[in-house]
Amino acid sequence: MVLSMNGRIALTCFALSTLLSFSLLPLSASSEWLNKLFREHWFYATILFSLLLQLFIANVYKRTDYVYKIAWRATLLASGFTLGLFISFLASNSWKVFGWYLSVLCFFHCSEYITVSIVNPKSLSLNSFLLNHSREYAMAAFLSWTEFVVERYFFPNLKQIWWLSVIGLLLCSFGEIIRKLAMITAGTNFNHVIQSYREEGHVLVTHGIYSIFRHPAYVGWLYWSIGTQVILVNPICTLGYAIASWLFFKKRIESEEISLLNFFGEDYVAYQRRVKTGIPFVSGYSIER
């Protein structure tokens, strides 16, 4: 498996932008006034530097609109990833876990695009970043930020339960690994969109992580999404994300399995009997209904 050209652009922009953002640290140390500016106003300095990176990317890719759209998304995610790390190390204690969350969020979205570019470049598009996944996804993110800010204002100690945030980080790491293993194992059979017809070369994948979970990509995303809220110590959104994610994946798995049963018939029925979906209390679609 090899990175496609567009995948290489995304990876290069993400990696280079991250390295350039971190160059602010030694750069600020070289000058007293720069050091004071960055140490006292690191948030605004990072935002300004991110905007300068965007202008640079726009100039480099100004002749190729589609490539520019890839580049600025990867650069934006790199800026968010770096900002999250700076928040983790430089912000007050009650803000630190938001930095963890921001870095995890930005890494996930960029890694989705890069992984698809490796395993199934034919299906690669700007939507593979999953930044415009749905209005519901955007609203859920906004609500989680709102809960964090409100609770931090009234109960700042709530956002400093480090052991709980570490559990959230582990959940996100577990979910990320399971999801990416699923994508890599499925290879060209993986697609972000449910397929209504069987494409040439589409086979039933039952080995590797698929021998443990029938829908490992959804298992990974479920635990990742819940983990983001545990990192933030958002009790309301943790419960809300768990319920909303469970309902979403229950419906999606049932819809997907209708197609899979049409594609693979008895082979998929046998696979259903051997392997669970991986989502608690979700059995999938059965032809015996």
C-alpha positions in Angstrom: 0.0 0.0 0.0 1.3 3.4 -1.1 0.2 7.0 -0.4 -1.6 8.5 -3.3 -0.4 11.9 -4.6 -3.2 13.7 -2.7 -2.4 11.7 0.4 1.2 12.8 0.2 0.1 16.4 -0.1 -2.1 16.1 3.0 0.6 14.3 5.0 3.3 16.8 3.9 1.2 19.8 4.8 0.2 18.4 8.2 3.8 17.4 9.1 5.4 20.5 7.8 2.9 22.8 9.4 3.3 21.1 12.7 7.1 21.4 12.6 6.9 25.0 11.6 4.5 25.8 14.4 6.8 24.2 16.9 9.6 26.3 15.5 7.9 29.2 17.4 9.5 27.9 20.6 13.2 28.1 19.7 12.5 31.2 17.6 10.9 33.0 20.6 13.9 32.0 22.7 16.3 33.8 20.4 14.8 37.2 21.1 13.7 38.7 24.5 10.7 40.5 23.1 9.7 37.5 21.0 10.0 35.3 24.0 7.9 37.6 26.1 5.3 37.9 23.3 5.0 34.2 22.9 5.1 33.3 26.6 2.4 35.9 27.5 0.3 35.7 24.3 1.1 32.3 22.9 -2.5 31.7 21.9 -2.7 34.7 19.7 0.8 34.1 18.4 -0.2 30.6 17.4 -3.4 31.8 15.7 -1.4 34.5 13.8 1.2 32.0 12.7 -1.5 29.6 11.5 -3.0 32.4 9.3 0.4 33.1 7.9 0.8 29.4 7.1 -2.6 29.5 5.3 -1.4 32.4 3.2 1.8 30.5 2.3 -0.2 27.4 1.3 -2.6 29.6 -0.8 0.4 31.0 -2.7 2.0 27.6 -3.3 -1.1 26.0 -4.6 -3.0 29.0 -6.0 -2.9 27.5 -9.5 -4.5 24.2 -8.5 -7.8 24.7 -6.8 -8.5 21.1 -5.7 -5.0 20.6 -4.4 -5.2 23.8 -2.5 -8.4 22.6 -0.8 -6.6 19.5 0.4 -3.6 21.5 1.5 -5.4 24.2 3.5 -7.5 21.5 5.3 -4.4 19.6 6.3 -2.7 22.8 7.4 -5.7 23.9 9.4 -5.8 20.5 11.1 -2.1 20.7 11.8 -2.6 24.2 13.3 -5.3 22.8 15.6 -3.2 19.8 16.5 -0.3 22.1 17.5 -2.5 24.6 19.3 -3.9 21.7 21.3 -0.4 20.7 22.4 0.5 24.3 23.3 -2.7 24.5 25.4 -1.8 21.2 27.1 1.7 22.6 28.1 1.2 26.3 28.5 -2.4 27.0 29.5 -3.8 27.1 33.0 -4.7 23.7 34.5 -8.4 24.0 33.9 -7.8 24.4 30.1 -5.2 21.7 29.6 -7.6 18.8 28.8 -9.2 20.9 26.1 -5.8 20.9 24.5 -5.7 17.1 24.7 -9.1 17.0 23.1 -8.2 19.4 20.3 -5.1 17.5 19.3 -7.0 14.2 19.3 -9.8 15.7 17.2 -7.5 17.2 14.6 -5.3 14.1 14.3 -8.3 11.9 13.8 -9.7 14.0 10.9 -6.4 14.2 9.1 -5.5 10.5 9.7 -8.9 9.6 8.1 -8.0 11.3 4.8 -4.4 9.9 4.8 -5.6 6.3 5.6 -8.2 6.4 2.8 -5.6 7.7 0.4 -3.5 4.6 1.2 -6.2 1.8 1.3 -8.7 3.0 -1.3 -7.5 6.1 -3.3 -10.4 5.6 -5.8 -12.9 6.7 -3.2 -10.7 9.6 -1.9 -12.4 13.0 -1.8 -12.4 16.1 0.3 -15.2 14.5 2.3 -12.7 11.9 3.4 -11.5 14.4 6.0 -15.0 14.0 7.5 -14.9 17.7 8.5 -18.4 18.2 6.9 -19.7 14.8 8.2 -23.1 16.2 9.0 -24.9 19.1 10.7 -25.6 16.8 13.7 -21.9 16.1 14.0 -21.0 19.8 14.0 -23.8 20.5 16.5 -22.5 17.8 18.8 -19.0 19.3 18.7 -20.4 22.8 19.4 -22.5 21.5 22.4 -19.4 19.7 23.8 -17.4 22.9 23.6 -20.2 24.9 25.2 -20.5 22.4 28.1 -16.8 22.5 28.7 -16.6 26.3 28.8 -19.7 26.7 31.0 -18.6 23.9 33.5 -15.0 25.2 33.5 -16.3 28.7 34.5 -18.5 27.5 37.4 -16.6 24.3 38.4 -13.0 24.6 37.3 -11.9 21.7 39.5 -14.2 19.4 37.5 -11.8 19.9 34.5 -8.8 18.8 36.5 -9.8 15.2 37.2 -6.7 14.0 35.5 -7.2 10.2 35.9 -10.6 10.5 34.2 -9.1 12.5 31.3 -6.4 9.9 30.9 -9.1 7.2 30.6 -10.7 9.3 27.9 -7.3 9.6 26.1 -6.9 5.8 26.3 -10.4 5.3 24.9 -9.7 7.6 22.0 -6.4 5.8 21.3 -8.1 2.4 21.4 -10.9 3.7 19.1 -8.4 5.2 16.7 -6.3 2.0 16.5 -9.3 -0.2 16.0 -10.8 2.0 13.3 -7.5 2.3 11.4 -6.9 -1.4 11.6 -10.3 -1.9 10.1 -9.6 0.4 7.3 -6.3 -1.1 6.5 -7.6 -4.7 6.7 -10.6 -3.9 4.5 -8.4 -2.2 2.0 -10.3 -1.3 -1.2 -13.4 -2.7 0.3 -13.5 0.2 2.8 -15.7 3.2 2.0 -17.1 6.0 4.1 -20.4 5.7 2.2 -22.7 2.7 2.4 -22.6 1.0 -1.0 -26.0 0.1 -2.6 -24.5 -2.1 -5.3 -21.5 -4.5 -5.3 -18.5 -3.2 -7.1 -16.1 -5.4 -9.0 -13.5 -6.8 -6.7 -15.6 -6.2 -3.5 -15.1 -9.2 -1.3 -16.3 -10.2 2.2 -13.5 -9.5 4.7 -13.6 -11.8 7.7 -9.9 -12.0 8.8 -7.8 -9.9 11.1 -9.8 -7.4 13.2 -12.9 -8.5 11.3 -12.7 -11.9 13.0 -13.2 -10.1 16.3 -15.8 -7.4 15.4 -18.1 -7.5 12.4 -18.0 -3.7 12.2 -14.7 -2.7 13.7 -14.6 0.8 12.0 -17.8 1.7 13.8 -16.6 0.1 17.1 -13.5 2.3 16.8 -15.5 5.5 16.1 -17.9 4.8 18.9 -15.2 4.5 21.6 -13.3 7.4 20.1 -16.3 9.7 20.2 -17.2 8.8 23.8 -13.5 9.2 24.7 -13.4 12.8 23.5 -16.0 13.7 26.0 -14.4 11.7 28.8 -11.2 13.7 28.1 -13.1 16.9 28.6 -14.9 15.5 31.7 -18.2 16.5 30.1 -20.8 14.4 32.0 -23.8 15.6 30.0 -22.1 15.2 26.6 -20.5 11.9 27.6 -23.9 10.4 28.1 -25.4 12.2 25.1 -22.6 11.1 22.8 -22.9 7.5 24.0 -26.6 7.4 23.3 -26.5 9.3 20.0 -23.5 7.3 18.7 -25.2 4.0 19.7 -28.5 5.0 17.9 -26.6 6.2 14.8 -24.5 3.0 14.5 -27.4 0.7 15.3 -29.4 2.2 12.3 -26.3 2.3 10.1 -25.3 -1.3 10.8 -28.8 -2.5 10.0 -28.8 -0.5 6.7 -25.4 -1.7 5.7 -26.1 -5.4 6.5 -29.1 -5.4 4.2 -26.7 -4.6 1.4 -24.1 -7.1 2.6 -26.7 -9.8 2.8 -27.7 -9.0 -0.8 -24.1 -9.0 -1.9 -22.8 -12.2 -0.1 -26.0 -14.2 0.8 -25.3 -17.3 2.9 -21.7 -16.4 3.4 -22.7 -13.3 5.3 -25.3 -15.1 7.3 -22.6 -17.6 8.4 -20.3 -14.7 9.3 -23.1 -13.1 11.3 -23.5 -16.2 13.4 -19.7 -16.4 14.1 -18.9 -12.8 14.8 -20.7 -10.1 16.8 -21.1 -6.5 15.6 -18.9 -5.2 18.3 -21.4 -2.6 19.4 -23.1 -3.5 22.7 -26.7 -4.6 22.3 -26.6 -4.2 18.5 -27.2 -7.5 16.7 -27.5 -6.1 13.1 -30.0 -7.0 10.5 -31.3 -10.6 10.3 -33.1 -12.2 7.4 -35.1 -14.2 9.9 -37.1 -11.1 10.9 
